């Protein structure tokens, strides 16, 4: 469900500059999540996870993973939208959900966890699934495997 990726992006004094950093990416059956939600013209967003990401603010990955486990992150980092949707991918430059994030309704139901109605959203605008430029999908995971994976990632992040 995760893969290491190198991303190039960045800003310095209002000038775009390249910087390279690694991070763990969400993959579904070997396909990166951001490719599953590519725009209809094939364009893939450069948003990233904060997991194993040296560019992300210290603690953002812990907050994100806690939120994805259905826990209150107790963090200063925004990993949820005002409507309760959870952020899956963040802006690679600033990690601010106001800049935009790939979000989902997190549904924990018995033996399964679902990322429902995955779409692009900003924290200051209500989500409109009908206006999405990329396909809106939902993903369902076996709860035990999902929680085991995320708890392992959480332990690794807390020890960094």
Secondary structure, DSSP 8 states (H G I E B T S, - for coil): -EEEEEEE--EETTEE---EEEEEEEEETTEEHHHHT-BTTS-----B--TT-TTS-TTHHHHHHHHHTT----SSS--B-TTS-EEEEE-TTT--TTT-EEEEEEEEETTEEEEEEEEEE-TTS---GGG-SB--EEEEEEHHHHHHHHHHHHHHHHT-
